[in-house]
Structure formats: C-alpha cells, structure tokens
Amino acid sequence: MNILVKFIWKSNKDRSISLKKSLINETAIKILKQNISTQFARFLVTGAINTAVGFGIIFLLMFLGITPQISNICGYAVGLTVSFTLNRNWVFEASNVPIKQQMVNFLLIFMVAFGINFLVLNILLIASINAWFSQILAGVCYTVVFYVLSKRVVFS
C-alpha cells in the first residue's frame, strides 16, 4: 500500500511539474505571438501611411506632368523619411541602437529595395504596361524586399 501511495504521489507531482512547464511555455508562446502580431500590425499601418504618402506624391507629380521615373524618386525619398521614423520608434522600437548605424543600414537596404523597384518599373514601362499599374506592381516588389531586409538587417 505504501508503495502505491508513493507512486500516486510521485506521479501527481510529476504531472503538476509537467503542467506548470506546459503553462509557462504556452504563456511565453502567447506573449511572443502577441508581440509579433502587434509588431506586424504596426508594420502594416506604417506601410499604409508610407504608401499613402509615397504614392500620393508619385501620382500627384505624374498628374502634374512629371515623368514616372522622377515622380517615383521623389515619392520614395519622402516616404523613406516617414518609414525610418515610424519603423525605428514605433514598429521595431529600436531606438536603443545607435541611430547612425541604423540610418546607414536603412539607406543601404532602401537602395537595394528601391533598385529592384526601379528595375521592375522600367521593365514594365518598356513592356508598355500602364504607368499607373506599373507603379503599383513595382511598389509591391519594393515592399516585400524592404520588410524582409528591415526586419533582418536594420532593426533586428
């Protein structure tokens, strides 16, 4: 009988420890998921603001007769400033890292993403795709490249 009681007590104790570990792991996972989803939601909001500003300038300049290429450069230059500020201070909350290094990395990945954007834009324009639609497609390419590099290189 004594052995049976010890076995049951030990078994319940092991289950209790296992349950506590499981609850701790689940809680940690929930917190991580919440932080990641919050960060991603903030990135999407930042992207929407940046896109509205950037494309607003691009389309306004195109409407005023400026070439698609110059309009694109101007829109992305203004959007870049908005993007860096919001990503650094709100999305990734990475203001504890020296700003100079972040700015250098941010500009480098911007140049890569913008280079891809500009290449796609010109290929589509050469293929006689509508200039307005070409801007949108090139912008999608830019967004994907820029997010991945921002997360992994600048604000990691």
C-alpha positions as protocol buffer text, in pm:
chain_id: "A"
residue {
  index: 1
  type: MET
  ca { x: 0 y: 0 z: 0 }
}
residue {
  index: 2
  type: ASN
  ca { x: 281 y: 237 z: 92 }
}
residue {
  index: 3
  type: ILE
  ca { x: 446 y: 182 z: -248 }
}
residue {
  index: 4
  type: LEU
  ca { x: 116 y: 254 z: -424 }
}
residue {
  index: 5
  type: VAL
  ca { x: 70 y: 582 z: -232 }
}
residue {
  index: 6
  type: LYS
  ca { x: 428 y: 689 z: -311 }
}
residue {
  index: 7
  type: PHE
  ca { x: 375 y: 603 z: -678 }
}
residue {
  index: 8
  type: ILE
  ca { x: 50 y: 802 z: -697 }
}
residue {
  index: 9
  type: TRP
  ca { x: 203 y: 1099 z: -510 }
}
residue {
  index: 10
  type: LYS
  ca { x: 515 y: 1097 z: -730 }
}
residue {
  index: 11
  type: SER
  ca { x: 305 y: 1056 z: -1041 }
}
residue {
  index: 12
  type: ASN
  ca { x: 81 y: 1352 z: -946 }
}
residue {
  index: 13
  type: LYS
  ca { x: 384 y: 1561 z: -856 }
}
residue {
  index: 14
  type: ASP
  ca { x: 541 y: 1487 z: -1197 }
}
residue {
  index: 15
  type: ARG
  ca { x: 214 y: 1580 z: -1368 }
}
residue {
  index: 16
  type: SER
  ca { x: 200 y: 1901 z: -1168 }
}
residue {
  index: 17
  type: ILE
  ca { x: 555 y: 1995 z: -1268 }
}
residue {
  index: 18
  type: SER
  ca { x: 483 y: 1900 z: -1626 }
}
residue {
  index: 19
  type: LEU
  ca { x: 163 y: 2105 z: -1622 }
}
residue {
  index: 20
  type: LYS
  ca { x: 346 y: 2408 z: -1479 }
}
residue {
  index: 21
  type: LYS
  ca { x: 614 y: 2382 z: -1750 }
}
residue {
  index: 22
  type: SER
  ca { x: 346 y: 2348 z: -2013 }
}
residue {
  index: 23
  type: LEU
  ca { x: 161 y: 2655 z: -1884 }
}
residue {
  index: 24
  type: ILE
  ca { x: 483 y: 2857 z: -1876 }
}
residue {
  index: 25
  type: ASN
  ca { x: 567 y: 2753 z: -2232 }
}
residue {
  index: 26
  type: GLU
  ca { x: 216 y: 2832 z: -2354 }
}
residue {
  index: 27
  type: THR
  ca { x: 224 y: 3172 z: -2184 }
}
residue {
  index: 28
  type: ALA
  ca { x: 563 y: 3253 z: -2337 }
}
residue {
  index: 29
  type: ILE
  ca { x: 439 y: 3149 z: -2680 }
}
residue {
  index: 30
  type: LYS
  ca { x: 125 y: 3363 z: -2642 }
}
residue {
  index: 31
  type: ILE
  ca { x: 334 y: 3665 z: -2542 }
}
residue {
  index: 32
  type: LEU
  ca { x: 569 y: 3614 z: -2836 }
}
residue {
  index: 33
  type: LYS
  ca { x: 282 y: 3570 z: -3079 }
}
residue {
  index: 34
  type: GLN
  ca { x: 109 y: 3879 z: -2942 }
}
residue {
  index: 35
  type: ASN
  ca { x: 428 y: 4085 z: -2972 }
}
residue {
  index: 36
  type: ILE
  ca { x: 498 y: 3957 z: -3321 }
}
residue {
  index: 37
  type: SER
  ca { x: 141 y: 4015 z: -3436 }
}
residue {
  index: 38
  type: THR
  ca { x: 144 y: 4361 z: -3277 }
}
residue {
  index: 39
  type: GLN
  ca { x: 475 y: 4438 z: -3447 }
}
residue {
  index: 40
  type: PHE
  ca { x: 348 y: 4311 z: -3780 }
}
residue {
  index: 41
  type: ALA
  ca { x: 24 y: 4509 z: -3743 }
}
residue {
  index: 42
  type: ARG
  ca { x: 229 y: 4820 z: -3671 }
}
residue {
  index: 43
  type: PHE
  ca { x: 445 y: 4747 z: -3974 }
}
residue {
  index: 44
  type: LEU
  ca { x: 131 y: 4722 z: -4187 }
}
residue {
  index: 45
  type: VAL
  ca { x: -2 y: 5052 z: -4051 }
}
residue {
  index: 46
  type: THR
  ca { x: 337 y: 5214 z: -4110 }
}
residue {
  index: 47
  type: GLY
  ca { x: 338 y: 5068 z: -4458 }
}
residue {
  index: 48
  type: ALA
  ca { x: -8 y: 5207 z: -4526 }
}
residue {
  index: 49
  type: ILE
  ca { x: 97 y: 5554 z: -4410 }
}
residue {
  index: 50
  type: ASN
  ca { x: 422 y: 5535 z: -4603 }
}
residue {
  index: 51
  type: THR
  ca { x: 245 y: 5404 z: -4913 }
}
residue {
  index: 52
  type: ALA
  ca { x: -19 y: 5677 z: -4897 }
}
residue {
  index: 53
  type: VAL
  ca { x: 246 y: 5946 z: -4864 }
}
residue {
  index: 54
  type: GLY
  ca { x: 478 y: 5797 z: -5126 }
}
residue {
  index: 55
  type: PHE
  ca { x: 217 y: 5712 z: -5387 }
}
residue {
  index: 56
  type: GLY
  ca { x: 33 y: 6037 z: -5315 }
}
residue {
  index: 57
  type: ILE
  ca { x: 344 y: 6228 z: -5412 }
}
residue {
  index: 58
  type: ILE
  ca { x: 419 y: 5998 z: -5707 }
}
residue {
  index: 59
  type: PHE
  ca { x: 71 y: 6026 z: -5854 }
}
residue {
  index: 60
  type: LEU
  ca { x: 45 y: 6399 z: -5785 }
}
residue {
  index: 61
  type: LEU
  ca { x: 371 y: 6463 z: -5967 }
}
residue {
  index: 62
  type: MET
  ca { x: 268 y: 6236 z: -6255 }
}
residue {
  index: 63
  type: PHE
  ca { x: -64 y: 6422 z: -6274 }
}
residue {
  index: 64
  type: LEU
  ca { x: 136 y: 6746 z: -6296 }
}
residue {
  index: 65
  type: GLY
  ca { x: 325 y: 6606 z: -6594 }
}
residue {
  index: 66
  type: ILE
  ca { x: 647 y: 6493 z: -6425 }
}
residue {
  index: 67
  type: THR
  ca { x: 793 y: 6173 z: -6572 }
}
residue {
  index: 68
  type: PRO
  ca { x: 709 y: 5846 z: -6393 }
}
residue {
  index: 69
  type: GLN
  ca { x: 1076 y: 5795 z: -6305 }
}
residue {
  index: 70
  type: ILE
  ca { x: 1126 y: 6138 z: -6142 }
}
residue {
  index: 71
  type: SER
  ca { x: 788 y: 6108 z: -5969 }
}
residue {
  index: 72
  type: ASN
  ca { x: 894 y: 5771 z: -5835 }
}
residue {
  index: 73
  type: ILE
  ca { x: 1223 y: 5904 z: -5697 }
}
residue {
  index: 74
  type: CYS
  ca { x: 1053 y: 6197 z: -5523 }
}
residue {
  index: 75
  type: GLY
  ca { x: 777 y: 5984 z: -5372 }
}
residue {
  index: 76
  type: TYR
  ca { x: 1019 y: 5729 z: -5235 }
}
residue {
  index: 77
  type: ALA
  ca { x: 1253 y: 5997 z: -5096 }
}
residue {
  index: 78
  type: VAL
  ca { x: 975 y: 6146 z: -4883 }
}
residue {
  index: 79
  type: GLY
  ca { x: 834 y: 5805 z: -4797 }
}
residue {
  index: 80
  type: LEU
  ca { x: 1177 y: 5690 z: -4681 }
}
residue {
  index: 81
  type: THR
  ca { x: 1190 y: 5956 z: -4412 }
}
residue {
  index: 82
  type: VAL
  ca { x: 842 y: 5867 z: -4287 }
}
residue {
  index: 83
  type: SER
  ca { x: 925 y: 5497 z: -4295 }
}
residue {
  index: 84
  type: PHE
  ca { x: 1251 y: 5523 z: -4100 }
}
residue {
  index: 85
  type: THR
  ca { x: 1097 y: 5736 z: -3828 }
}
residue {
  index: 86
  type: LEU
  ca { x: 793 y: 5514 z: -3774 }
}
residue {
  index: 87
  type: ASN
  ca { x: 981 y: 5183 z: -3806 }
}
residue {
  index: 88
  type: ARG
  ca { x: 1255 y: 5286 z: -3565 }
}
residue {
  index: 89
  type: ASN
  ca { x: 1037 y: 5440 z: -3297 }
}
residue {
  index: 90
  type: TRP
  ca { x: 707 y: 5258 z: -3324 }
}
residue {
  index: 91
  type: VAL
  ca { x: 723 y: 4929 z: -3516 }
}
residue {
  index: 92
  type: PHE
  ca { x: 1051 y: 4776 z: -3405 }
}
residue {
  index: 93
  type: GLU
  ca { x: 1106 y: 5005 z: -3104 }
}
residue {
  index: 94
  type: ALA
  ca { x: 1477 y: 5000 z: -3178 }
}
residue {
  index: 95
  type: SER
  ca { x: 1572 y: 5344 z: -3051 }
}
residue {
  index: 96
  type: ASN
  ca { x: 1832 y: 5193 z: -2816 }
}
residue {
  index: 97
  type: VAL
  ca { x: 2059 y: 5111 z: -3111 }
}
residue {
  index: 98
  type: PRO
  ca { x: 2283 y: 5395 z: -3237 }
}
residue {
  index: 99
  type: ILE
  ca { x: 2084 y: 5590 z: -3493 }
}
residue {
  index: 100
  type: LYS
  ca { x: 2379 y: 5644 z: -3728 }
}
residue {
  index: 101
  type: GLN
  ca { x: 2430 y: 5271 z: -3783 }
}
residue {
  index: 102
  type: GLN
  ca { x: 2057 y: 5218 z: -3830 }
}
residue {
  index: 103
  type: MET
  ca { x: 2040 y: 5502 z: -4080 }
}
residue {
  index: 104
  type: VAL
  ca { x: 2331 y: 5364 z: -4280 }
}
residue {
  index: 105
  type: ASN
  ca { x: 2180 y: 5014 z: -4286 }
}
residue {
  index: 106
  type: PHE
  ca { x: 1835 y: 5157 z: -4359 }
}
residue {
  index: 107
  type: LEU
  ca { x: 1969 y: 5356 z: -4653 }
}
residue {
  index: 108
  type: LEU
  ca { x: 2158 y: 5054 z: -4786 }
}
residue {
  index: 109
  type: ILE
  ca { x: 1857 y: 4824 z: -4776 }
}
residue {
  index: 110
  type: PHE
  ca { x: 1644 y: 5104 z: -4917 }
}
residue {
  index: 111
  type: MET
  ca { x: 1883 y: 5129 z: -5213 }
}
residue {
  index: 112
  type: VAL
  ca { x: 1855 y: 4755 z: -5272 }
}
residue {
  index: 113
  type: ALA
  ca { x: 1474 y: 4756 z: -5247 }
}
residue {
  index: 114
  type: PHE
  ca { x: 1443 y: 5076 z: -5449 }
}
residue {
  index: 115
  type: GLY
  ca { x: 1681 y: 4941 z: -5713 }
}
residue {
  index: 116
  type: ILE
  ca { x: 1457 y: 4638 z: -5753 }
}
residue {
  index: 117
  type: ASN
  ca { x: 1153 y: 4868 z: -5762 }
}
residue {
  index: 118
  type: PHE
  ca { x: 1307 y: 5092 z: -6027 }
}
residue {
  index: 119
  type: LEU
  ca { x: 1416 y: 4794 z: -6237 }
}
residue {
  index: 120
  type: VAL
  ca { x: 1068 y: 4639 z: -6225 }
}
residue {
  index: 121
  type: LEU
  ca { x: 908 y: 4977 z: -6305 }
}
residue {
  index: 122
  type: ASN
  ca { x: 1125 y: 5029 z: -6613 }
}
residue {
  index: 123
  type: ILE
  ca { x: 1080 y: 4672 z: -6737 }
}
residue {
  index: 124
  type: LEU
  ca { x: 703 y: 4714 z: -6711 }
}
residue {
  index: 125
  type: LEU
  ca { x: 713 y: 5053 z: -6884 }
}
residue {
  index: 126
  type: ILE
  ca { x: 928 y: 4911 z: -7166 }
}
residue {
  index: 127
  type: ALA
  ca { x: 671 y: 4631 z: -7197 }
}
residue {
  index: 128
  type: SER
  ca { x: 408 y: 4905 z: -7246 }
}
residue {
  index: 129
  type: ILE
  ca { x: 226 y: 4825 z: -6922 }
}
residue {
  index: 130
  type: ASN
  ca { x: 16 y: 5115 z: -6798 }
}
residue {
  index: 131
  type: ALA
  ca { x: 239 y: 5355 z: -6599 }
}
residue {
  index: 132
  type: TRP
  ca { x: -5 y: 5375 z: -6308 }
}
residue {
  index: 133
  type: PHE
  ca { x: -36 y: 4998 z: -6279 }
}
residue {
  index: 134
  type: SER
  ca { x: 340 y: 4961 z: -6322 }
}
residue {
  index: 135
  type: GLN
  ca { x: 396 y: 5187 z: -6020 }
}
residue {
  index: 136
  type: ILE
  ca { x: 174 y: 4962 z: -5809 }
}
residue {
  index: 137
  type: LEU
  ca { x: 343 y: 4638 z: -5918 }
}
residue {
  index: 138
  type: ALA
  ca { x: 688 y: 4785 z: -5862 }
}
residue {
  index: 139
  type: GLY
  ca { x: 571 y: 4906 z: -5521 }
}
residue {
  index: 140
  type: VAL
  ca { x: 466 y: 4555 z: -5419 }
}
residue {
  index: 141
  type: CYS
  ca { x: 813 y: 4423 z: -5507 }
}
residue {
  index: 142
  type: TYR
  ca { x: 970 y: 4704 z: -5307 }
}
residue {
  index: 143
  type: THR
  ca { x: 751 y: 4636 z: -5002 }
}
residue {
  index: 144
  type: VAL
  ca { x: 835 y: 4267 z: -4979 }
}
residue {
  index: 145
  type: VAL
  ca { x: 1210 y: 4319 z: -5016 }
}
residue {
  index: 146
  type: PHE
  ca { x: 1214 y: 4618 z: -4780 }
}
residue {
  index: 147
  type: TYR
  ca { x: 1023 y: 4443 z: -4500 }
}
residue {
  index: 148
  type: VAL
  ca { x: 1243 y: 4135 z: -4501 }
}
residue {
  index: 149
  type: LEU
  ca { x: 1564 y: 4337 z: -4500 }
}
residue {
  index: 150
  type: SER
  ca { x: 1437 y: 4586 z: -4238 }
}
residue {
  index: 151
  type: LYS
  ca { x: 1346 y: 4308 z: -4001 }
}
residue {
  index: 152
  type: ARG
  ca { x: 1664 y: 4106 z: -4050 }
}
residue {
  index: 153
  type: VAL
  ca { x: 1929 y: 4373 z: -4105 }
}
residue {
  index: 154
  type: VAL
  ca { x: 1831 y: 4712 z: -3962 }
}
residue {
  index: 155
  type: PHE
  ca { x: 1604 y: 4655 z: -3665 }
}
residue {
  index: 156
  type: SER
  ca { x: 1699 y: 4302 z: -3557 }
}
